[in-house]
């Protein structure tokens, strides 16, 4: 039998679970996976991969030979469990361990498509980021990093749970059930590898973005340096004539002042031409 309950109303599961075990579940002190003589309890932070929500909510599964009970922390988790229940009840009558397999299969359904779309989104914006160097793109990179970190934690905990369940100490799973657990484990492992690859991609993109910003800053500093170099000889001339040496002949020559202006213009023109030839301008 498959049912779902809210953590706020765990007493509703009393007809199906021993009171001591129900009190244990209600206190929500269980680890990711615990194996008992006649049942398994597993808990994980469910993350709605395909929605815009960034918070997660706790899901706890109680599993024995007769029942598969799901306890949900939030209304969103209950809605997901209810959706899965509706899809599962459309199937023919099946064993409890198959229901367990179907639950996680449907819970993870569409995750790879989401990861593929995320990869396309990162790739589509890569050229824009590298060519534009705009500060606004840093927000995209930060958002991708945070999203991938949440996904990494999500799939890592599921990997741990499936690894522990495959030990099958209490023999709740048949050999076929253990193989199905292996299938689930391999699936989440593929998702985890995909997330790790995207993290590396975003890290490289962030490094390239920082390099692009450094290049732009270097270009700006180069312009300032060139402008300084152009006006440095003029500063020397100004400082020279600013010393008020009355014995300088050009000070008494009527064309002395225009000559200094002409020399200054010639210096600027020559330096600008030289810098353009060197492709510094």
C-alpha atoms as one frame of an Amber mdcrd trajectory, in Angstrom:
protein
   0.000   0.000   0.000   1.155   3.497  -0.837   0.068   6.611   1.110   1.464
  10.019   1.914   1.094  12.124   5.040   2.153  15.495   6.385   4.664  15.763
   9.212   2.079  17.919  10.947  -0.384  14.976  10.945   1.788  11.913  11.512
  -0.912  10.402  13.754  -2.931   9.631  10.636  -0.387   6.892   9.886  -1.043
   5.134  13.207  -3.034   2.245  11.630  -0.009   1.291   9.539   3.009   1.873
  11.821   3.965   0.817  15.316   3.431   3.648  17.811   7.064   3.770  18.881
   8.203   3.985  15.268   5.579   6.619  14.535   6.784   8.728  17.468  10.327
   8.320  16.192   9.258   9.573  12.751   7.285  12.453  14.253  10.370  13.707
  16.076  12.174  13.863  12.684  15.492  12.784  14.158  16.191  10.100  11.606
  19.395  10.143   9.582  19.488   9.806   5.797  18.944   6.051   6.050  18.231
   3.703   8.941  17.699  -0.017   8.708  15.540  -1.787  11.293  14.538  -5.422
  11.660  11.215  -5.141   9.850  11.441  -1.786   8.080  13.634   0.863   6.513
  13.380   4.603   7.071  15.038   7.029   4.724  14.917  10.806   4.750  16.184
  13.338   2.248  15.800  17.009   1.390  13.693  17.003  -1.748  14.582  19.698
  -4.239  12.125  20.505  -7.012  14.670  20.602  -9.812  12.302  21.753 -12.546
  10.704  24.676 -10.707  11.959  28.155  -9.876  11.903  27.406  -6.150  15.331
  27.430  -4.541  14.410  25.994  -1.132  14.071  22.307  -0.364  11.757  20.337
   1.893  12.113  17.142   3.820  10.659  13.868   2.602  10.693  10.741   4.754
   9.847   7.275   3.473   8.795   4.401   5.710   9.088   1.049   4.027   8.186
  -2.471   5.185   6.904  -5.578   3.472   3.329  -4.309   3.263   3.436  -0.522
   3.185   5.258   2.362   1.567   4.428   5.565   3.450   5.718   9.012   2.539
   5.820  11.907   5.019   6.159  15.418   3.577   7.265  18.628   5.249   5.657
  21.193   2.923   2.630  21.565   0.704   4.868  21.487  -2.391   6.282  18.125
  -1.336   2.770  16.814  -0.680   1.693  17.968  -4.143   4.631  16.137  -5.714
   3.856  12.968  -3.728   0.178  13.215  -4.682   1.084  13.639  -8.355   3.297
  10.571  -8.198   0.568   8.628  -6.365  -1.897   9.465  -9.148   0.532   8.260
 -11.802   1.371   5.090  -9.866  -2.241   4.105  -9.263  -2.802   4.188 -13.004
  -0.474   1.192 -13.283  -1.533  -2.376 -12.674  -1.321  -3.849  -9.178   2.333
  -4.377  -8.369   4.702  -5.298  -5.549   5.751  -2.914  -2.814   9.383  -2.796
  -3.903   8.268  -1.938  -7.437   6.229   0.930  -5.970   9.389   2.119  -4.248
  11.248   2.009  -7.565   8.437   3.777  -9.410   8.291   6.517  -6.761  11.908
   7.545  -7.280  11.722   6.998 -11.027   8.828   9.454 -11.261  10.403  11.812
  -8.716  13.543  12.074 -10.880  11.677  12.107 -14.183  12.694  15.030 -16.373
  15.812  15.912 -14.348  18.184  15.044 -17.190  16.164  17.206 -19.575  16.522
  20.068 -17.100  20.283  19.518 -16.888  20.513  19.474 -20.690  18.582  22.751
 -20.894  20.823  24.253 -18.220  23.895  23.231 -20.215  22.424  24.813 -23.357
  21.660  28.005 -21.416  25.220  28.218 -20.122  26.655  27.523 -23.575  24.337
  30.044 -25.230  25.437  32.801 -22.869  29.109  31.880 -22.932  29.958  33.906
 -26.057  27.984  36.884 -24.777  29.821  36.828 -21.467  33.260  36.493 -23.028
  32.645  39.179 -25.646  30.708  41.626 -23.488  32.486  41.538 -20.179  29.471
  43.178 -18.539  29.127  43.164 -14.792  25.497  41.983 -15.127  26.689  38.607
 -16.413  28.340  37.917 -13.069  24.854  37.492 -11.614  24.151  34.726 -14.138
  27.373  32.941 -13.225  26.619  33.225  -9.507  23.067  31.933 -10.033  24.361
  28.935 -12.006  26.914  28.123  -9.322  24.291  28.227  -6.563  21.859  26.098
  -8.570  24.513  23.485  -9.349  25.588  23.373  -5.704  22.003  22.622  -4.650
  21.725  19.912  -7.302  25.031  18.388  -6.219  23.908  18.103  -2.598  20.550
  16.672  -3.703  21.964  13.881  -5.847  24.759  13.103  -3.391  22.289  12.344
  -0.617  20.216  10.131  -2.924  23.374   8.285  -3.958  24.179   7.651  -0.306
  20.664   6.372   0.403  20.654   3.935  -2.519  24.127   2.699  -1.608  22.966
   1.931   1.938  19.744   0.289   0.818  21.541  -2.043  -1.595  23.234  -3.681
   1.401  19.726  -5.013   2.193  20.525  -6.183   5.742  16.911  -6.925   6.653
  16.168  -8.632   3.306  13.216  -6.395   2.512  14.305  -6.326  -1.129  14.473
  -9.313  -3.425  17.336  -9.765  -5.875  15.229  -8.041  -8.506  14.588  -5.170
  -6.067  18.311  -4.770  -5.389  18.918  -4.581  -9.147  16.319  -1.847  -9.362
  18.076   0.006  -6.560  21.276  -0.294  -8.584  19.448   1.217 -11.548  18.320
   4.168  -9.418  21.817   4.562  -8.036  23.322   4.570 -11.542  20.765   7.162
 -12.640  21.500   9.594  -9.830  25.207   8.975 -10.387  24.801  10.073 -14.021
  22.947  13.169 -12.855  25.710  13.878 -10.347  28.384  13.491 -13.026  26.452
  15.859 -15.287  26.220  18.424 -12.476  29.940  18.083 -11.758  30.703  18.680
 -15.442  28.515  21.785 -15.470  30.246  23.046 -12.327  33.591  22.763 -14.067
  32.136  24.530 -17.087  30.838  27.412 -14.949  34.150  27.608 -13.070  36.050
  27.911 -16.352  33.527  30.482 -17.541  33.998  32.508 -14.368  37.769  32.413
 -14.808  37.413  33.485 -18.434  35.061  36.284 -17.340  37.587  37.501 -14.791
  40.309  37.346 -17.455  38.107  39.408 -19.774  37.645  42.027 -17.061  41.408
  42.075 -16.485  42.004  42.597 -20.204  39.547  45.506 -20.259  41.213  47.037
 -17.219  44.628  46.619 -18.838  43.359  48.323 -21.987  42.093  51.216 -19.902
  45.393  51.496 -18.055  47.216  51.401 -21.392  45.203  54.381 -22.605  46.017
  56.307 -19.452  49.685  55.414 -19.857  49.741  56.574 -23.482  48.026  59.851
 -22.613  50.550  60.373 -19.813  53.432  59.604 -22.168  52.109  62.088 -24.753
  51.852  64.952 -22.276  55.014  64.181 -20.361  57.289  66.127 -22.803  54.842
  69.022 -22.676  55.010  68.946 -18.895  58.790  69.096 -19.162  58.606  72.154
 -21.435  56.129  73.860 -19.102  58.357  73.152 -16.134  61.396  74.343 -18.005
  59.910  77.699 -18.997  58.224  78.041 -15.660  61.599  78.554 -13.939  61.668
  82.210 -15.153  65.236  82.282 -16.459  65.423  85.802 -17.846  68.524  84.957
 -19.827  66.737  82.527 -22.166  66.874  84.172 -25.626  63.542  82.829 -26.853
  61.798  84.717 -24.094  62.836  88.012 -25.735  62.175  86.744 -29.287  58.777
  87.715 -30.638  58.322  84.278 -32.242  59.458  82.386 -29.151  55.972  81.694
 -27.798  54.535  80.469 -31.153  57.641  78.318 -31.580  57.062  76.581 -28.252
  53.435  75.946 -29.265  54.583  74.520 -32.606  57.151  72.280 -30.921  54.490
  71.011 -28.514  52.111  70.196 -31.390  54.863  68.415 -33.314  55.748  66.324
 -30.250  52.115  65.319 -29.724  51.642  64.405 -33.402  54.838  62.344 -33.527
  53.983  60.458 -30.342  50.417  59.754 -31.463  51.673  58.428 -34.825  54.231
  56.245 -33.069  51.707  54.803 -30.635  49.271  54.070 -33.463  52.030  52.324
 -35.379  52.692  50.198 -32.308  48.914  49.612 -32.078  48.798  51.080 -28.610
  46.009  53.402 -29.693
